[in-house]
Amino acid sequence: MGKPALAHPGADAENGRGLLLVDHIATAWTVRPRPTRGTSVVAGLAYRGGG
């Protein structure tokens, strides 16, 4: 299995939307290899202080 990448699945697709969601809500994201196996997606989200 390769490095995760943005895809544009069809309307009937049952998967493939995860990184599209991350890309939409994150201010920045990257894919990093894990020490033992697989990959992780690290995302940064904007903080809008409330109060």
PQR file with spaces between the fields and no chain letter, atoms N, CA, C, O and H, PARSE charges and radii, in Angstrom:
ATOM       1  N    MET     1       0.845   -1.172    0.000 -0.4000 1.5000
ATOM       2  CA   MET     1       0.000    0.000    0.000 -0.0000 2.0000
ATOM       3  C    MET     1       0.890    1.235    0.000  0.5500 1.7000
ATOM       4  O    MET     1       1.890    1.274    0.717 -0.5500 1.4000
ATOM       5  N    GLY     2       0.538    2.253   -0.803 -0.4000 1.5000
ATOM       6  CA   GLY     2       1.357    3.443   -0.929 -0.0000 2.0000
ATOM       7  C    GLY     2       0.993    4.533    0.059  0.5500 1.7000
ATOM       8  O    GLY     2       0.181    4.345    0.965 -0.5500 1.4000
ATOM       9  H    GLY     2      -0.274    2.221   -1.386  0.4000 1.0000
ATOM      10  N    LYS     3       1.609    5.656   -0.145 -0.4000 1.5000
ATOM      11  CA   LYS     3       1.388    6.836    0.685 -0.0000 2.0000
ATOM      12  C    LYS     3      -0.021    7.384    0.438  0.5500 1.7000
ATOM      13  O    LYS     3      -0.436    7.506   -0.715 -0.5500 1.4000
ATOM      14  H    LYS     3       2.268    5.809   -0.881  0.4000 1.0000
ATOM      15  N    PRO     4      -0.763    7.717    1.503 -0.5600 1.5000
ATOM      16  CA   PRO     4      -2.094    8.290    1.307  0.2800 2.0000
ATOM      17  C    PRO     4      -2.033    9.583    0.494  0.5500 1.7000
ATOM      18  O    PRO     4      -1.112   10.385    0.651 -0.5500 1.4000
ATOM      19  N    ALA     5      -3.008    9.770   -0.361 -0.4000 1.5000
ATOM      20  CA   ALA     5      -3.066   10.964   -1.205 -0.0000 2.0000
ATOM      21  C    ALA     5      -4.519   11.365   -1.400  0.5500 1.7000
ATOM      22  O    ALA     5      -5.417   10.530   -1.293 -0.5500 1.4000
ATOM      23  H    ALA     5      -3.755    9.118   -0.489  0.4000 1.0000
ATOM      24  N    LEU     6      -4.747   12.622   -1.681 -0.4000 1.5000
ATOM      25  CA   LEU     6      -6.101   13.098   -1.947 -0.0000 2.0000
ATOM      26  C    LEU     6      -6.686   12.368   -3.146  0.5500 1.7000
ATOM      27  O    LEU     6      -6.005   12.143   -4.147 -0.5500 1.4000
ATOM      28  H    LEU     6      -4.018   13.301   -1.768  0.4000 1.0000
ATOM      29  N    ALA     7      -7.939   12.007   -3.032 -0.4000 1.5000
ATOM      30  CA   ALA     7      -8.653   11.364   -4.121 -0.0000 2.0000
ATOM      31  C    ALA     7      -9.983   12.086   -4.303  0.5500 1.7000
ATOM      32  O    ALA     7     -10.415   12.841   -3.432 -0.5500 1.4000
ATOM      33  H    ALA     7      -8.492   12.190   -2.219  0.4000 1.0000
ATOM      34  N    HIS     8     -10.605   11.854   -5.403 -0.4000 1.5000
ATOM      35  CA   HIS     8     -11.914   12.447   -5.667 -0.0000 2.0000
ATOM      36  C    HIS     8     -12.858   11.315   -6.075  0.5500 1.7000
ATOM      37  O    HIS     8     -13.116   11.108   -7.261 -0.5500 1.4000
ATOM      38  H    HIS     8     -10.254   11.240   -6.111  0.4000 1.0000
ATOM      39  N    PRO     9     -13.375   10.577   -5.067 -0.5600 1.5000
ATOM      40  CA   PRO     9     -14.227    9.425   -5.364  0.2800 2.0000
ATOM      41  C    PRO     9     -15.569    9.855   -5.948  0.5500 1.7000
ATOM      42  O    PRO     9     -16.033   10.974   -5.731 -0.5500 1.4000
ATOM      43  N    GLY    10     -16.169    8.950   -6.681 -0.4000 1.5000
ATOM      44  CA   GLY    10     -17.482    9.203   -7.246 -0.0000 2.0000
ATOM      45  C    GLY    10     -18.557    9.249   -6.164  0.5500 1.7000
ATOM      46  O    GLY    10     -18.314    8.864   -5.021 -0.5500 1.4000
ATOM      47  H    GLY    10     -15.792    8.040   -6.857  0.4000 1.0000
ATOM      48  N    ALA    11     -19.715    9.708   -6.523 -0.4000 1.5000
ATOM      49  CA   ALA    11     -20.825    9.857   -5.573 -0.0000 2.0000
ATOM      50  C    ALA    11     -21.235    8.524   -4.954  0.5500 1.7000
ATOM      51  O    ALA    11     -21.719    8.497   -3.823 -0.5500 1.4000
ATOM      52  H    ALA    11     -19.912   10.021   -7.453  0.4000 1.0000
ATOM      53  N    ASP    12     -21.052    7.427   -5.669 -0.4000 1.5000
ATOM      54  CA   ASP    12     -21.452    6.111   -5.171 -0.0000 2.0000
ATOM      55  C    ASP    12     -20.336    5.385   -4.418  0.5500 1.7000
ATOM      56  O    ASP    12     -20.562    4.294   -3.895 -0.5500 1.4000
ATOM      57  H    ASP    12     -20.658    7.448   -6.588  0.4000 1.0000
ATOM      58  N    ALA    13     -19.148    5.965   -4.352 -0.4000 1.5000
ATOM      59  CA   ALA    13     -18.016    5.312   -3.675 -0.0000 2.0000
ATOM      60  C    ALA    13     -18.295    5.191   -2.183  0.5500 1.7000
ATOM      61  O    ALA    13     -18.883    6.088   -1.580 -0.5500 1.4000
ATOM      62  H    ALA    13     -18.964    6.851   -4.777  0.4000 1.0000
ATOM      63  N    GLU    14     -17.872    4.081   -1.593 -0.4000 1.5000
ATOM      64  CA   GLU    14     -18.096    3.838   -0.175 -0.0000 2.0000
ATOM      65  C    GLU    14     -16.889    4.203    0.681  0.5500 1.7000
ATOM      66  O    GLU    14     -16.943    4.064    1.903 -0.5500 1.4000
ATOM      67  H    GLU    14     -17.394    3.352   -2.084  0.4000 1.0000
ATOM      68  N    ASN    15     -15.810    4.663    0.075 -0.4000 1.5000
ATOM      69  CA   ASN    15     -14.629    5.073    0.835 -0.0000 2.0000
ATOM      70  C    ASN    15     -13.834    6.081    0.015  0.5500 1.7000
ATOM      71  O    ASN    15     -14.196    6.396   -1.118 -0.5500 1.4000
ATOM      72  H    ASN    15     -15.766    4.776   -0.918  0.4000 1.0000
ATOM      73  N    GLY    16     -12.751    6.582    0.597 -0.4000 1.5000
ATOM      74  CA   GLY    16     -11.871    7.478   -0.134 -0.0000 2.0000
ATOM      75  C    GLY    16     -12.073    8.948    0.161  0.5500 1.7000
ATOM      76  O    GLY    16     -11.525    9.793   -0.547 -0.5500 1.4000
ATOM      77  H    GLY    16     -12.457    6.326    1.518  0.4000 1.0000
ATOM      78  N    ARG    17     -12.850    9.285    1.195 -0.4000 1.5000
ATOM      79  CA   ARG    17     -13.124   10.688    1.488 -0.0000 2.0000
ATOM      80  C    ARG    17     -12.379   11.228    2.705  0.5500 1.7000
ATOM      81  O    ARG    17     -12.481   12.417    3.006 -0.5500 1.4000
ATOM      82  H    ARG    17     -13.295    8.598    1.770  0.4000 1.0000
ATOM      83  N    GLY    18     -11.639   10.388    3.405 -0.4000 1.5000
ATOM      84  CA   GLY    18     -10.997   10.797    4.644 -0.0000 2.0000
ATOM      85  C    GLY    18     -10.072   11.984    4.490  0.5500 1.7000
ATOM      86  O    GLY    18     -10.200   12.962    5.227 -0.5500 1.4000
ATOM      87  H    GLY    18     -11.556    9.422    3.160  0.4000 1.0000
ATOM      88  N    LEU    19      -9.137   11.923    3.543 -0.4000 1.5000
ATOM      89  CA   LEU    19      -8.203   13.028    3.372 -0.0000 2.0000
ATOM      90  C    LEU    19      -8.876   14.267    2.796  0.5500 1.7000
ATOM      91  O    LEU    19      -8.400   15.379    3.022 -0.5500 1.4000
ATOM      92  H    LEU    19      -9.032   11.129    2.944  0.4000 1.0000
ATOM      93  N    LEU    20      -9.960   14.106    2.066 -0.4000 1.5000
ATOM      94  CA   LEU    20     -10.710   15.276    1.603 -0.0000 2.0000
ATOM      95  C    LEU    20     -11.274   16.041    2.789  0.5500 1.7000
ATOM      96  O    LEU    20     -11.257   17.272    2.804 -0.5500 1.4000
ATOM      97  H    LEU    20     -10.348   13.203    1.882  0.4000 1.0000
ATOM      98  N    LEU    21     -11.771   15.321    3.777 -0.4000 1.5000
ATOM      99  CA   LEU    21     -12.284   15.975    4.988 -0.0000 2.0000
ATOM     100  C    LEU    21     -11.152   16.662    5.747  0.5500 1.7000
ATOM     101  O    LEU    21     -11.290   17.810    6.170 -0.5500 1.4000
ATOM     102  H    LEU    21     -11.786   14.321    3.765  0.4000 1.0000
ATOM     103  N    VAL    22     -10.041   15.964    5.917 -0.4000 1.5000
ATOM     104  CA   VAL    22      -8.886   16.552    6.605 -0.0000 2.0000
ATOM     105  C    VAL    22      -8.435   17.806    5.861  0.5500 1.7000
ATOM     106  O    VAL    22      -8.193   18.835    6.492 -0.5500 1.4000
ATOM     107  H    VAL    22      -9.929   15.031    5.573  0.4000 1.0000
ATOM     108  N    ASP    23      -8.319   17.743    4.548 -0.4000 1.5000
ATOM     109  CA   ASP    23      -7.864   18.870    3.749 -0.0000 2.0000
ATOM     110  C    ASP    23      -8.812   20.061    3.874  0.5500 1.7000
ATOM     111  O    ASP    23      -8.377   21.212    3.838 -0.5500 1.4000
ATOM     112  H    ASP    23      -8.515   16.907    4.036  0.4000 1.0000
ATOM     113  N    HIS    24     -10.081   19.787    4.017 -0.4000 1.5000
ATOM     114  CA   HIS    24     -11.082   20.854    4.098 -0.0000 2.0000
ATOM     115  C    HIS    24     -11.048   21.579    5.444  0.5500 1.7000
ATOM     116  O    HIS    24     -11.207   22.798    5.493 -0.5500 1.4000
ATOM     117  H    HIS    24     -10.434   18.851    4.046  0.4000 1.0000
ATOM     118  N    ILE    25     -10.841   20.839    6.536 -0.4000 1.5000
ATOM     119  CA   ILE    25     -10.926   21.475    7.854 -0.0000 2.0000
ATOM     120  C    ILE    25      -9.572   21.851    8.448  0.5500 1.7000
ATOM     121  O    ILE    25      -9.523   22.664    9.371 -0.5500 1.4000
ATOM     122  H    ILE    25     -10.712   19.848    6.496  0.4000 1.0000
ATOM     123  N    ALA    26      -8.490   21.296    7.959 -0.4000 1.5000
ATOM     124  CA   ALA    26      -7.172   21.562    8.534 -0.0000 2.0000
ATOM     125  C    ALA    26      -6.514   22.764    7.853  0.5500 1.7000
ATOM     126  O    ALA    26      -6.716   23.009    6.663 -0.5500 1.4000
ATOM     127  H    ALA    26      -8.530   20.636    7.209  0.4000 1.0000
ATOM     128  N    THR    27      -5.726   23.504    8.628 -0.4000 1.5000
ATOM     129  CA   THR    27      -4.951   24.596    8.038 -0.0000 2.0000
ATOM     130  C    THR    27      -3.694   24.052    7.355  0.5500 1.7000
ATOM     131  O    THR    27      -3.158   24.681    6.443 -0.5500 1.4000
ATOM     132  H    THR    27      -5.562   23.304    9.594  0.4000 1.0000
ATOM     133  N    ALA    28      -3.229   22.887    7.799 -0.4000 1.5000
ATOM     134  CA   ALA    28      -2.078   22.211    7.195 -0.0000 2.0000
ATOM     135  C    ALA    28      -2.123   20.750    7.611  0.5500 1.7000
ATOM     136  O    ALA    28      -2.622   20.421    8.686 -0.5500 1.4000
ATOM     137  H    ALA    28      -3.664   22.377    8.540  0.4000 1.0000
ATOM     138  N    TRP    29      -1.601   19.873    6.760 -0.4000 1.5000
ATOM     139  CA   TRP    29      -1.516   18.456    7.110 -0.0000 2.0000
ATOM     140  C    TRP    29      -0.382   17.813    6.342  0.5500 1.7000
ATOM     141  O    TRP    29       0.061   18.305    5.305 -0.5500 1.4000
ATOM     142  H    TRP    29      -1.195   20.140    5.886  0.4000 1.0000
ATOM     143  N    THR    30       0.071   16.698    6.886 -0.4000 1.5000
ATOM     144  CA   THR    30       1.142   15.941    6.240 -0.0000 2.0000
ATOM     145  C    THR    30       0.970   14.462    6.569  0.5500 1.7000
ATOM     146  O    THR    30       0.243   14.098    7.494 -0.5500 1.4000
ATOM     147  H    THR    30      -0.289   16.298    7.729  0.4000 1.0000
ATOM     148  N    VAL    31       1.632   13.639    5.817 -0.4000 1.5000
ATOM     149  CA   VAL    31       1.631   12.192    6.049 -0.0000 2.0000
ATOM     150  C    VAL    31       3.020   11.807    6.515  0.5500 1.7000
ATOM     151  O    VAL    31       4.018   12.183    5.900 -0.5500 1.4000
ATOM     152  H    VAL    31       2.222   13.934    5.066  0.4000 1.0000
ATOM     153  N    ARG    32       3.084   11.050    7.613 -0.4000 1.5000
ATOM     154  CA   ARG    32       4.378   10.641    8.173 -0.0000 2.0000
ATOM     155  C    ARG    32       4.406    9.133    8.354  0.5500 1.7000
ATOM     156  O    ARG    32       3.399    8.530    8.726 -0.5500 1.4000
ATOM     157  H    ARG    32       2.274   10.744    8.113  0.4000 1.0000
ATOM     158  N    PRO    33       5.556    8.519    8.091 -0.5600 1.5000
ATOM     159  CA   PRO    33       5.672    7.079    8.345  0.2800 2.0000
ATOM     160  C    PRO    33       5.668    6.808    9.849  0.5500 1.7000
ATOM     161  O    PRO    33       6.177    7.607   10.635 -0.5500 1.4000
ATOM     162  N    ARG    34       5.100    5.690   10.232 -0.4000 1.5000
ATOM     163  CA   ARG    34       5.114    5.283   11.636 -0.0000 2.0000
ATOM     164  C    ARG    34       6.375    4.455   11.880  0.5500 1.7000
ATOM     165  O    ARG    34       6.919    3.858   10.950 -0.5500 1.4000
ATOM     166  H    ARG    34       4.687    5.041    9.594  0.4000 1.0000
ATOM     167  N    PRO    35       6.839    4.420   13.136 -0.5600 1.5000
ATOM     168  CA   PRO    35       8.091    3.712   13.421  0.2800 2.0000
ATOM     169  C    PRO    35       8.041    2.206   13.145  0.5500 1.7000
ATOM     170  O    PRO    35       9.048    1.621   12.747 -0.5500 1.4000
ATOM     171  N    THR    36       6.893    1.582   13.349 -0.4000 1.5000
ATOM     172  CA   THR    36       6.833    0.134   13.159 -0.0000 2.0000
ATOM     173  C    THR    36       6.200   -0.260   11.837  0.5500 1.7000
ATOM     174  O    THR    36       6.769   -1.067   11.103 -0.5500 1.4000
ATOM     175  H    THR    36       6.075    2.058   13.672  0.4000 1.0000
ATOM     176  N    ARG    37       5.036    0.292   11.517 -0.4000 1.5000
ATOM     177  CA   ARG    37       4.409    0.004   10.223 -0.0000 2.0000
ATOM     178  C    ARG    37       3.313    1.015    9.943  0.5500 1.7000
ATOM     179  O    ARG    37       2.752    1.602   10.869 -0.5500 1.4000
ATOM     180  H    ARG    37       4.574    0.949   12.114  0.4000 1.0000
ATOM     181  N    GLY    38       3.012    1.217    8.699 -0.4000 1.5000
ATOM     182  CA   GLY    38       1.929    2.110    8.312 -0.0000 2.0000
ATOM     183  C    GLY    38       2.325    3.579    8.276  0.5500 1.7000
ATOM     184  O    GLY    38       3.502    3.933    8.349 -0.5500 1.4000
ATOM     185  H    GLY    38       3.467    0.741    7.947  0.4000 1.0000
ATOM     186  N    THR    39       1.313    4.415    8.162 -0.4000 1.5000
ATOM     187  CA   THR    39       1.504    5.856    8.111 -0.0000 2.0000
ATOM     188  C    THR    39       0.489    6.541    9.007  0.5500 1.7000
ATOM     189  O    THR    39      -0.530    5.954    9.372 -0.5500 1.4000
ATOM     190  H    THR    39       0.357    4.128    8.102  0.4000 1.0000
ATOM     191  N    SER    40       0.774    7.785    9.358 -0.4000 1.5000
ATOM     192  CA   SER    40      -0.136    8.615   10.126 -0.0000 2.0000
ATOM     193  C    SER    40      -0.343    9.925    9.402  0.5500 1.7000
ATOM     194  O    SER    40       0.564   10.419    8.732 -0.5500 1.4000
ATOM     195  H    SER    40       1.601    8.262    9.062  0.4000 1.0000
ATOM     196  N    VAL    41      -1.522   10.486    9.530 -0.4000 1.5000
ATOM     197  CA   VAL    41      -1.793   11.814    9.013 -0.0000 2.0000
ATOM     198  C    VAL    41      -1.779   12.762   10.200  0.5500 1.7000
ATOM     199  O    VAL    41      -2.502   12.554   11.174 -0.5500 1.4000
ATOM     200  H    VAL    41      -2.258   10.084   10.074  0.4000 1.0000
ATOM     201  N    VAL    42      -0.955   13.807   10.120 -0.4000 1.5000
ATOM     202  CA   VAL    42      -0.862   14.808   11.166 -0.0000 2.0000
ATOM     203  C    VAL    42      -1.472   16.084   10.626  0.5500 1.7000
ATOM     204  O    VAL    42      -1.058   16.571    9.575 -0.5500 1.4000
ATOM     205  H    VAL    42      -0.368   13.976    9.329  0.4000 1.0000
ATOM     206  N    ALA    43      -2.461   16.637   11.336 -0.4000 1.5000
ATOM     207  CA   ALA    43      -3.163   17.821   10.857 -0.0000 2.0000
ATOM     208  C    ALA    43      -3.116   18.930   11.878  0.5500 1.7000
ATOM     209  O    ALA    43      -3.133   18.675   13.082 -0.5500 1.4000
ATOM     210  H    ALA    43      -2.797   16.241   12.191  0.4000 1.0000
ATOM     211  N    GLY    44      -3.057   20.159   11.407 -0.4000 1.5000
ATOM     212  CA   GLY    44      -3.123   21.325   12.266 -0.0000 2.0000
ATOM     213  C    GLY    44      -4.447   22.022   12.061  0.5500 1.7000
ATOM     214  O    GLY    44      -4.860   22.261   10.926 -0.5500 1.4000
ATOM     215  H    GLY    44      -3.042   20.366   10.429  0.4000 1.0000
ATOM     216  N    LEU    45      -5.116   22.351   13.152 -0.4000 1.5000
ATOM     217  CA   LEU    45      -6.404   23.032   13.085 -0.0000 2.0000
ATOM     218  C    LEU    45      -6.269   24.443   13.637  0.5500 1.7000
ATOM     219  O    LEU    45      -5.515   24.673   14.583 -0.5500 1.4000
ATOM     220  H    LEU    45      -4.780   22.157   14.074  0.4000 1.0000
ATOM     221  N    ALA    46      -6.990   25.381   13.055 -0.4000 1.5000
ATOM     222  CA   ALA    46      -6.960   26.757   13.555 -0.0000 2.0000
ATOM     223  C    ALA    46      -7.698   26.826   14.879  0.5500 1.7000
ATOM     224  O    ALA    46      -8.727   26.177   15.068 -0.5500 1.4000
ATOM     225  H    ALA    46      -7.601   25.194   12.286  0.4000 1.0000
ATOM     226  N    TYR    47      -7.159   27.622   15.794 -0.4000 1.5000
ATOM     227  CA   TYR    47      -7.805   27.825   17.086 -0.0000 2.0000
ATOM     228  C    TYR    47      -8.404   29.218   17.108  0.5500 1.7000
ATOM     229  O    TYR    47      -7.703   30.219   16.958 -0.5500 1.4000
ATOM     230  H    TYR    47      -6.323   28.149   15.640  0.4000 1.0000
ATOM     231  N    ARG    48      -9.679   29.260   17.294 -0.4000 1.5000
ATOM     232  CA   ARG    48     -10.360   30.547   17.417 -0.0000 2.0000
ATOM     233  C    ARG    48     -10.809   30.659   18.865  0.5500 1.7000
ATOM     234  O    ARG    48     -11.836   30.105   19.258 -0.5500 1.4000
ATOM     235  H    ARG    48     -10.248   28.447   17.416  0.4000 1.0000
ATOM     236  N    GLY    49     -10.035   31.374   19.638 -0.4000 1.5000
ATOM     237  CA   GLY    49     -10.301   31.499   21.073 -0.0000 2.0000
ATOM     238  C    GLY    49     -11.702   32.021   21.343  0.5500 1.7000
ATOM     239  O    GLY    49     -12.168   32.969   20.711 -0.5500 1.4000
ATOM     240  H    GLY    49      -9.200   31.823   19.318  0.4000 1.0000
ATOM     241  N    GLY    50     -12.347   31.391   22.280 -0.4000 1.5000
ATOM     242  CA   GLY    50     -13.682   31.820   22.663 -0.0000 2.0000
ATOM     243  C    GLY    50     -13.658   32.342   24.080  0.5500 1.7000
ATOM     244  O    GLY    50     -12.604   32.458   24.706 -0.5500 1.4000
ATOM     245  H    GLY    50     -11.968   30.621   22.794  0.4000 1.0000
ATOM     246  N    GLY    51     -14.785   32.638   24.549 -0.4000 1.5000
ATOM     247  CA   GLY    51     -14.730   33.091   25.926 -0.0000 2.0000
ATOM     248  C    GLY    51     -15.999   33.569   26.466  0.5500 1.7000
ATOM     249  O    GLY    51     -16.062   33.976   27.626 -0.5500 1.4000
ATOM     250  H    GLY    51     -15.641   32.544   24.041  0.4000 1.0000
